[in-house]
């Protein structure tokens, strides 16, 4: 995908919303949005037969916890699925940024040559929390800009991170851009 150039600026939220809301098409319960990365709703994450059929080896629950979608690692003990939980409400006031790097690392490790995994990232509907974590992974490990990451995911699934999450992704985009610019200089 495109690499960041010296003149790159993180787009404003209004431009990101335009990207998110343009060319929408029906999404299914789960969609492969990047090779071996799926975003889904909660029902898909609870369907172990479907997960086995898809070859899912890792599940990230972006709505982990008893007050949300309480699957947890114990839910998958009779499978070979590795579990990662992120206890995040879908609230524009929630700070999801501390979960960006650990969750991206979990995805990266799952997809590594040794693991050859398939990752399912879900929340309640597969629109905001899970999409935010996948976008962060694409920005951190695949080195996509926020706009490129949104475009790639939206080509396969309708997503709409809440305004607070979008702002945190913009901050991630800006800091990654600065880091890469410093590495060049």
N, C-alpha and C positions, 0 to 999 in steps of 0.2 A: 504494500500500500504506500501512500505518499509519506515521505519523510518530512520532518519539520524543517522549514528553512529559516534563515535568520530573521526574515520579516514576518514570521508567523505571529498572529495574535489570537488568543482564545476568543471564540465568538460569543456575543452576548446571549443571554437566555432567550430573547425573542427569536434570534436566528435558529437556536437549537430547537425551540418549539415548532418553528416552521418546518424544520427537517423531520421532527417526530410526527407531525400531523399531516404531512404531504404523502400522497400515494399510498394511503392505508389500504390494506386488503384484509380479508378475514384471516384470523390466526386460528390454529387448532389448539387443543389442550396442551400440546408440546410442539416445539419447533427447533430444528437444528439451526443455530444462528451463526455458527463457526464450526469448522471441522471438529467433530466429537464433543461439541458443547451444545447442550439443549437448555432452553428455558421452558418452564412449565408451570402449571397450576398445582395446587395441593393434591387434587385427586390423582393426578399422574404419579406424583411422588409416593402415593400410598398403594399404587398398583404394582406389586412386586412381579407379577407375571409379565406385565408390559415392560417393566425395567429390565427384566431378564431378556426378553425378546429384543429390546433395543441394544442390549449389550452394555448397559450402564454399570460402571464400576465405582463411581463416586457420586454422592449426593450432597449438595449444599442446600440447607434449609435456611433461607433468609428471613423466615418468620418462626424461628426456633422458640421453644418454650411453652409452658402450660397455658399461658394466656393467648397463645397464637396457634401454631400448628405443631402439636406435641408428638412428633414422630421420634426424634432422637436416635442415637446410635443403637439403642436396644431394639427399636422397631426393625432394624435390618440385620439382626444377629443370625437369622437363618439364611442369609445371603452372603455373597462375597463383597458386598458394597461397603466402602469406607464412607463415613459420615462426617460432615462439618456443619455445625450449627451457628447461626448468627441471630442473636435475639434482637431483632430490629422492628419497631413499630413503623408502619407506613405513615410517618408524620414529617412534615417539612421542618419541624423543630428538632428532630432526632439527628444526632451526630453519627452518621454511618461511616465517615471517613476513616476512623481507626480500624475498621474491618477491611479496608481496600487491600492493603498489602498482604495481611495474613491469608485472606480468601483467595487473592490472585496467586499467591504462592502455592496454596492447596491445589488450585486448578492447574497451575504450571507443572507441579510434581505429578499430578494424575495423568497429564498428557505427555509426560517425558518419554523418551525412547525406551527406558526400562519398563515403565508402567503400561504404556499403550492403552490408556484408559479412555473412558467416555464419561463425561460429567453432566449431570442433570442439576441445574440450579433452579430452585423454585421458591415461591412465596405463596400467597393465597391465590392470586390470579395470574402470576407470571408477567406483571406489567411494570411494577415500580421497583421494589426492593431487589428482586432477583436480577432484573435488567440492569440496575445500577451497578451491582457487583460484577456482572459480565462486562459491562462497559469499562469498569476500572481495570479488569484483567487485560482487556484488549489494549488499553492505553499503557499499562505498566509493562507487560511482557511482549506484546506484539507491536509496541511502539506506534500505535495509531493515534492520531489527534482525536479529540472528542467528537468532532464533526465526522471524521472517517469512521469511528467506532459506531456512532449512531446510524450512519448510512448503511454500514454492513449489517448490523442487527435488524434494522427496519426493513431491509430487503427480504427478511425471512419471517419477521414477527412484528406485530403492533406492540410497541412499548410506550410507556409514558411515565418516566420517573417524576416524582413530585418536585415542586420548585426548590425545596431545600436540598434534595439530593442532586438536582441539576447544578445548583450553585457549588456544592462540594465537589462534583465532577469537574466543574470549570476551574476550581482552585487546584485540583490534581493536575489538570491539563497544563495550567500555567507553571506549576512547579516542575513538572516533567520537562516542559519545554525549556525552562531555565537550566535544569541539570544537563540536558543534552547540548544546549548552547555552550555551557561552560566546558563540557568535555571536548567540544570542537576547538575551542580557543586555547 
